[in-house]
């Protein structure tokens, strides 16, 4: 910051500083009682220009261009204050142990997943058993299911089929054909085991708080709905031999019920969204470590290894690869195309 000169009084100092502001030159006025006001320019590179403007002002301070600049300077100052307030709103403050509003949806979803896991015994609802498990009712409420004709004759034939005849599109998509579209979303709250729940919740918190803080709960919710519905539609609509979820049979209730579930498809959708934003939208201010990309993409391909090969290292359960892959594609598409729009 350099001193460029003095003006006669406070009023002239105000007018001249307003004129410099309109010109894009930031200055500081140091008034002294009974003495001329010093004018300092903050940017060293603008010193010569500011000095020239001061000399012109001192030569004719009554010029109308100086008085007109006061009104323009007020408009600029108001715009700058509004911009500052908008930036301030985006700052997360945690006080008194309360969860900031701009990550509450993430916390609510984690709480719902935990509650559903407890109420459904982590997905262990007794497939194939000749008894009705209490937790199966909640599982059935959230999951795809097919109860068939009242007499259950067709179900019995399907259940006894050794050729996998029960793996039929009409069985797998019966809930959707009944108009129960909400099941495409409710299945994401089901988790099959403690590890499944903890693993997904860690990533949900990481990506969820990042997106919700930056774009708000509504935008975050729309991304969840899009990735959940499309990934679930593929996971439960694709035949079992192609990697889709196979319906299980609860004999006592004569109900076929899909045995999958989980937030993984949504997790990969959120990951894909943040990944594309970090690459193509600098205004989003997202930075995703390369190690995170390697871990999640590596896990995606590891899960595609046949069960027979994974069983030797302790991963012998079926995995929703369609949900993972489609969720990733949907999230990447949303992140990429919204970045182009910006």
C-alpha positions in Angstrom: 0.0 0.0 0.0 1.4 3.4 -1.0 0.5 7.0 -0.3 -0.5 8.9 -3.4 -1.3 12.2 -1.9 -3.8 14.3 0.1 -7.2 15.9 -0.4 -8.6 18.9 1.3 -11.4 17.4 3.6 -13.5 14.4 4.4 -16.2 15.2 1.8 -13.7 15.3 -1.0 -12.0 12.2 0.3 -15.4 10.4 0.1 -16.1 11.5 -3.4 -12.6 10.7 -4.7 -12.6 7.2 -3.0 -16.0 6.5 -4.6 -14.5 7.5 -8.0 -11.6 5.2 -7.6 -13.9 2.3 -6.5 -15.9 2.7 -9.8 -12.6 2.6 -11.7 -11.7 -0.6 -9.9 -9.0 0.9 -7.7 -9.2 0.0 -4.0 -7.9 2.8 -1.7 -7.9 3.7 2.0 -8.5 7.2 3.4 -6.8 8.2 6.6 -8.5 11.3 8.0 -6.9 13.6 10.5 -8.9 16.2 12.5 -8.2 19.7 11.1 -5.8 18.4 8.5 -6.0 17.1 4.9 -6.9 13.5 4.4 -4.3 11.1 3.2 -5.2 8.8 0.3 -3.5 5.4 0.1 -3.8 2.9 -2.8 -3.7 -0.8 -1.8 -2.5 -2.3 -5.1 1.1 -1.3 -6.0 0.4 -2.0 -9.6 -2.3 0.7 -9.7 -0.2 3.4 -8.0 0.6 5.4 -11.2 -3.0 5.3 -12.4 -4.4 6.4 -9.0 -1.8 9.1 -8.8 -2.8 10.5 -12.2 -6.5 10.4 -11.2 -5.7 12.3 -8.0 -4.0 15.0 -9.9 -7.0 15.4 -12.2 -9.3 15.5 -9.2 -7.3 18.2 -7.4 -7.3 20.2 -10.6 -11.1 20.2 -10.9 -12.9 18.5 -7.9 -16.3 19.9 -9.0 -16.4 17.9 -12.2 -19.7 16.1 -12.5 -18.0 12.7 -13.2 -16.8 12.7 -9.6 -20.2 13.4 -8.0 -21.9 10.9 -10.3 -19.5 8.2 -9.2 -20.8 8.3 -5.6 -24.1 6.7 -6.7 -22.4 4.0 -8.7 -20.0 3.2 -5.8 -23.0 2.6 -3.6 -24.4 0.0 -6.0 -21.0 -1.7 -6.2 -20.7 -1.7 -2.4 -24.2 -3.3 -2.0 -23.4 -6.0 -4.5 -20.2 -6.8 -2.8 -21.9 -7.0 0.6 -24.5 -9.4 -0.9 -21.8 -11.5 -2.3 -20.0 -11.6 1.1 -23.3 -12.6 2.8 -23.8 -15.5 0.3 -20.3 -16.8 1.0 -20.9 -16.5 4.8 -24.0 -18.7 4.5 -22.0 -21.5 3.0 -19.6 -21.7 6.0 -20.4 -24.6 8.3 -20.5 -23.8 12.0 -20.9 -26.5 14.6 -22.1 -25.1 18.0 -23.3 -26.8 21.1 -22.8 -30.2 19.6 -25.6 -29.7 17.1 -25.4 -31.2 13.6 -25.3 -28.3 11.0 -28.4 -28.1 8.9 -26.6 -28.7 5.7 -25.7 -32.3 6.6 -28.8 -33.3 8.5 -30.3 -35.4 5.6 -27.1 -37.4 5.5 -27.3 -38.1 9.3 -31.0 -39.0 9.0 -30.3 -41.5 6.2 -27.6 -43.1 8.3 -30.0 -43.4 11.2 -32.7 -45.0 9.1 -30.2 -47.6 7.7 -29.1 -48.5 11.2 -32.7 -48.8 12.5 -33.8 -50.9 9.5 -30.7 -53.2 9.9 -31.7 -53.9 13.5 -35.4 -54.4 12.8 -34.6 -56.9 9.9 -31.9 -58.7 11.8 -29.4 -57.5 9.2 -31.3 -59.3 6.4 -31.5 -62.7 8.0 -35.2 -63.3 7.7 -35.3 -67.0 7.3 -35.4 -67.8 3.6 -36.6 -71.3 3.1 -37.7 -71.9 6.7 -41.1 -73.2 7.5 -41.9 -70.5 10.0 -42.7 -66.8 9.8 -40.0 -64.6 11.3 -41.2 -61.3 12.8 -38.4 -59.4 11.1 -39.5 -60.8 7.7 -42.5 -58.5 7.7 -40.4 -55.4 7.7 -38.1 -56.8 5.2 -41.0 -57.7 2.9 -42.5 -54.2 3.4 -39.3 -52.6 2.0 -38.2 -55.2 -0.5 -39.5 -56.5 -3.9 -41.9 -59.4 -3.4 -44.4 -61.6 -5.2 -47.2 -63.5 -3.5 -48.9 -64.8 -6.6 -52.4 -66.4 -6.8 -54.4 -66.8 -3.5 -54.1 -70.6 -3.6 -50.3 -70.4 -4.0 -50.4 -73.2 -6.6 -48.1 -71.4 -9.1 -45.7 -70.4 -6.3 -45.4 -74.0 -5.3 -44.5 -75.1 -8.8 -41.9 -72.3 -9.1 -40.4 -73.0 -5.7 -39.9 -76.7 -6.5 -38.4 -76.0 -9.9 -34.8 -77.3 -10.1 -34.2 -75.4 -13.3 -34.5 -72.0 -11.7 -37.9 -71.4 -13.3 -38.8 -69.1 -10.4 -36.3 -66.6 -11.6 -38.9 -65.1 -13.9 -39.2 -61.4 -14.8 -42.9 -61.5 -13.7 -41.7 -62.6 -10.2 -38.8 -60.2 -9.9 -40.7 -57.1 -11.1 -44.1 -58.0 -9.6 -43.9 -55.1 -7.1 -43.3 -52.6 -9.9 -46.1 -53.9 -12.0 -48.4 -53.4 -9.0 -47.3 -49.7 -9.1 -45.2 -49.9 -5.9 -42.4 -47.7 -7.4 -41.3 -46.7 -3.9 -39.7 -50.1 -3.4 -37.0 -48.9 -5.9 -35.9 -46.6 -3.1 -36.7 -48.4 0.1 -34.4 -51.3 -0.8 -31.4 -49.1 -0.2 -32.1 -49.0 3.5 -31.7 -52.8 3.9 -28.2 -54.1 4.8 -27.1 -57.7 4.9 -24.6 -57.8 7.7 -22.7 -55.5 10.0 -19.7 -55.1 7.6 -22.1 -54.2 4.8 -23.8 -51.5 6.9 -20.6 -50.0 8.4 -18.8 -49.9 5.0 -21.7 -48.2 3.3 -22.3 -45.7 6.1 -18.7 -44.5 6.1 -18.9 -43.7 2.4 -22.3 -42.2 2.7 -21.1 -39.8 5.4 -18.0 -38.9 3.4 -19.8 -38.1 0.1 -23.2 -37.1 1.5 -21.9 -34.3 3.8 -19.8 -33.0 1.0 -22.6 -32.8 -1.5 -25.3 -31.7 0.9 -23.1 -28.9 2.3 -22.3 -27.6 -1.2 -25.7 -27.9 -2.9 -28.3 -28.3 -0.2 -30.6 -31.1 1.0 -33.0 -31.0 -2.0 -30.3 -31.3 -4.6 -28.7 -34.1 -2.6 -32.1 -35.9 -2.2 -32.6 -35.8 -6.0 -29.3 -37.4 -6.7 -30.1 -40.1 -4.2 -33.5 -40.8 -5.8 -32.1 -40.9 -9.3 -29.2 -43.2 -8.5 -31.3 -45.4 -6.2 -34.2 -45.9 -8.6 -32.2 -46.6 -11.7 -29.6 -48.8 -10.1 -32.3 -50.8 -8.2 -34.3 -51.2 -11.4 -31.3 -52.9 -13.1 -30.3 -55.0 -10.1 -33.7 -56.5 -9.6 -34.7 -56.6 -13.3 -31.7 -58.4 -14.7 -31.8 -62.2 -14.8 -29.9 -64.0 -12.1 -27.5 -65.7 -14.6 -26.5 -62.2 -15.6 -25.8 -61.1 -12.1 -29.3 -59.9 -11.0 -30.7 -60.5 -7.6 -32.5 -63.8 -7.2 -35.8 -63.9 -5.3 -35.9 -66.1 -2.3 -38.8 -68.3 -1.2 -40.4 -68.1 2.3 -42.4 -71.3 2.2 -44.8 -70.7 5.1 -46.0 -67.4 3.7 -45.8 -68.6 0.1 -43.9 -65.4 -0.9 -41.0 -64.8 -3.1 -38.9 -62.0 -1.8 -35.8 -60.5 -3.2 -32.8 -61.0 -1.0 -30.6 -58.0 -2.0 -30.4 -54.5 -0.7 -28.0 -51.8 0.4 -26.8 -48.3 -0.2 -23.9 -49.4 -2.5 -25.5 -48.2 -5.7 -26.2 -44.8 -4.2 -22.7 -44.7 -2.8 -21.2 -45.2 -6.2 -23.6 -42.6 -7.6 -22.4 -40.0 -5.1 -18.8 -41.0 -5.8 -19.3 -40.6 -9.5 -21.0 -37.2 -9.0 -18.1 -35.9 -6.8 -15.5 -37.3 -9.2 -16.9 -35.6 -12.2 -17.4 -32.3 -10.4 -13.7 -32.4 -9.2 -12.6 -32.8 -12.8 -14.9 -30.5 -14.7 -16.5 -28.0 -12.4 -13.9 -25.8 -10.6 -16.6 -23.8 -9.0 -17.8 -26.8 -7.0 -14.4 -26.8 -5.2 -14.4 -30.6 -4.8 -11.1 -32.4 -4.4 -11.1 -36.1 -4.3 -7.9 -38.0 -3.5 -6.6 -40.4 -6.1 -6.4 -43.1 -3.4 -10.2 -42.8 -3.0 -10.7 -43.3 -6.7 -8.4 -46.3 -6.8 -10.1 -47.9 -3.8 -13.7 -47.6 -5.1 -12.9 -48.5 -8.7 -10.8 -51.4 -7.5 -13.6 -52.6 -5.2 -16.0 -52.3 -8.1 -14.0 -54.7 -10.2 -13.1 -57.0 -7.3 -16.8 -57.6 -6.7 -17.2 -58.7 -10.3 -14.9 -61.7 -9.7 -17.0 -64.9 -9.7 -18.2 -66.0 -6.3 -16.2 -69.3 -6.6 -13.0 -67.3 -6.9 -13.9 -64.9 -4.1 -15.0 -67.6 -1.6 -11.4 -68.6 -1.1 -10.6 -65.2 0.6 -13.8 -65.0 2.6 -16.1 -63.1 0.2 -18.5 -65.8 -0.8 -21.8 -63.7 -0.8 -23.5 -62.4 -3.9 -23.0 -58.7 -4.6 -25.1 -56.2 -6.4 -22.7 -55.4 -9.3 -25.5 -54.0 -11.5 -26.4 -51.6 -8.7 -22.7 -50.6 -8.3 -22.1 -50.1 -12.0 -25.3 -48.4 -12.9 -25.2 -46.2 -9.9 -21.7 -45.0 -10.8 -22.8 -44.3 -14.4 -25.8 -42.3 -13.3 -23.8 -40.3 -10.8 -21.1 -39.5 -13.3 -23.6 -38.4 -15.9 -25.3 -36.0 -13.4 -21.9 -34.6 -12.3 -20.6 -34.3 -15.9 -23.6 -32.7 -17.6 -24.3 -30.3 -14.7 -20.7 -29.2 -15.0 -21.1 -28.5 -18.7 -24.1 -26.4 -18.0 -22.2 -24.3 -15.5 
